[in-house]
Structure formats: structure tokens, C-alpha cells
Amino acid sequence: MTRKRTLWGWLGPIVLLAMAVPAAAAAPEEPEIIGNMVGLLDGEEREWLIVSQDADSNATFAELGDQIQIDLVGFVDEDDWRVRDSLSLSITLVEGEVTKFDVLHPIGATTMPPVFTSDNASVHLKLHTFEVQGSQAHVMGRVEGILALQKELGEAAIVDEGIGISVEFDAEASRIEY
């Protein structure tokens, strides 16, 4: 009888620990800030955090033939990934040069208009750094100009009703493979 008690005395905690490990592995990781976007939007100092949690990252890049697609999305709060007031940048590189980019700042709860956009606007993007090391890339640059207001889907954005933007971005993007 003493042996059984001794056996359970050390085996019990091991069994509990073994049961806790899978439960801990299934628990979601805390969000990790992997970058930010900081600067002025409509004359107001703003900061958006670029976050990664578990397998989800708000900074990604993908190689699609001869071009690279970089997507960065920043949120006001690292724990609350709301579309409203977010800032997203989508950058296309061909042979290391920016060939296309889009900036989007949603006003509402979705990415549908009304939004402030770089479409039909006067916005410039300067990519200072894009360095790939393994499955990560350091992305750094600046976007500056006037974002146009698009009031309704299918309607052209109007630069006269736009807002100024002068924002620097710096993030560690994760590779997406298709």
C-alpha cells in the first residue's frame, strides 16, 4: 500500500503537468508588436501598431513571380484589431523598385467607403528598406501627401475633400507562400 501512495505521490504531478502542456499550447499567444506607423494624419499626431499573434501577422510579404507584394496594417490598439481608424499600406515591388502602392484609412467599421484612399490622390511613398532574411523582411519607409475621400463604392475619390498624411513605417514582415 505504501508503494501505491509513493507511486501516485510523484506520478500525479507529472500526469497533471502532461495534461496542462497541450492546454497551454492551445492557448492563444499574447499579441506581439512587430512594427508601427507614426506621424501626422489630418494634422494630428497618430500611431498605429503592427501586430502579430499566433499565425496571424499584420505585416506580410509574398513573392509572386518577378514581383513582391508587401502588406502592412496598423491598428490603434494592439489588442483590438478594429477596421475603423486603421491604416493599411499595400506595396508592389518589381526588381526592387516600387511600381504600385495603395494607402487606405477607413472611416467606418469596414473597408468599404467612406474611406480615405491613395486612389485618385496626391500621395508619395518612399521605401527606405526592404531586406529579406529567411522568412522575415525588414520594411521601412514613409508615405506623404493628401489622401482622397471616397464617399461611396464605385464613386471616384475626391482629393479636394481629402486629408494630409505624413507617416513613417517600420515593421518585420512575415513571408507568405502560396
N, C-alpha and C positions, 0 to 999 in steps of 0.2 A: 504494500500500500504506500510506503514511503517513496518507492521508486516512481509510481504514478504521479504523486504530488510533485516530486522533483522534476519529472519529465515535463509536466504542464507548467511548472514554475519558470522554465526557460523557453519552452516551446510556445506558450501562449503569446508572449510579446512578439515573437517572430511571426506568428500567424497574423496577428493584428497589423504589424508593420507591412507584411506582404499584401494584405488587403488594402491598406492605405495608399501604397505606391501607385496602383492603377487609378485610384480615385484622384490622387494628386496630379497624375499625368493628364487626366481628362479635364481638370480644372483649367479655365482659360488663363493665359498669361496676362500680366498687367500690361497695359499699353506702354510701348516704348517710343519716345520721341526720337525720330531719326532725321529730323531736319526742321527748317522753318522758313517762313516768308515774312519779312519785316519791312515796313516802310509806310508810305502815305497812300491812303485811298480817300479821294474827295477831300484832301487837305487834312485828314485825321490820321494820327499815328495808329497803326494797326499791326497785329502779329497773328499769323496763322501757324499752327503746329502741324507738322507732317508726322504721322503716327504709323506704327506697325504693331500688330497684335496677332499672336499665333501665326497663321499662314497668310494673313491679310496685311498688305502693305499699301500705303497711300503714296508710295514713290516706287515706280516700276519702269523698266525699260525692256524692249524686245527688239531683236534683230530680225528684220523681215526682208530677206534678200539683200539688196545693197543699201537699204535704209535702216535707221534706228528710230524707234518710236519711244519717246520718254513721256511719262505721265506723272504729274505731281498734283496732289490735292491736299490743301491745308485747311484745318478747322480751328475755330476759335478756342475750343476746349478739347483737350486730349481724350477725355472720357465720353464726349458727346459728339458723334460724327454727324451733325446735322448739315443738311444741304444749305439751309439759309445762312448767309454770311460767309460761306466757304469761298475759297479761291482755288481755281484749278488752272494748271498750265499743261498744255499738250504740245510737245516739240518734236518735229521730224528733222532728222539729220540724214544727209546723203554725203558720203565721203567726208564726214566730219564737219560739214557746213550746215547751218540752219536753213532749210528750204521752206519750212512752213511752221507756224505756231498758232495756237489758239489760247486765249485767256477768257475765263468765264467766272463771273461773280453773280451767283443767284441772289435775287431779292426775296423770293418766296421759299416755300418748303420743298420745291422740286427744281430740277434743272430746266424746266420749261419756262418760257417768258412769263412775266417780265424778268429780264436779266441784263446785266452789263456785260458786254462782249467785245472782243477784238475784231469781230466781223464788221466790215464797213467802218472801221475806226482808224485812229491815228496812233498806233502803238508800235513800239520798237522793242525787240528782245535782243539782248547781248548775252551769249553763253560764254562765260569765262572758263569753265572747267567741265569736261566730261571725260573722266578717267575710269576705265573698267579694270577691275582686279577680281578675277574669278566670276562669281555670281553677283557681285556688287559693283555699283558705279557711283562715283562721287560727281554730283551735278551741282553746279554753282553758276549764278548769273544774275541778270537784272532785267526787269520789264518796266517800261516807262512810256507815258503818253496819255491819251484820252480814250477811255473805253466808251463805246456807244451803247445807248439804251435800246433794247429790242423789247417792244411792248407786247407783241403778240406773235405766235408761231406763224411762220410764213411771211411775216412782215419784215422789211429791211430795218436794220438797226440805225438809229439816228444819232450821229456824233454831236449835234448841237444840244442834245439833252443828255450828254454823257457826263462822266466823272473822271477826274485825273487819277492816274496811278503812277507810283514810283516805288517799286518794291524789289528788294534783293531776295534771292532764294538760295538755299544751301541744303542739300539732302543726300542721303545714302540710298540709292535706288536698288531694288532687287530685280534680278533678271527673271523674265517670264519666258518660258519656252513652250512653243506650240507643237 
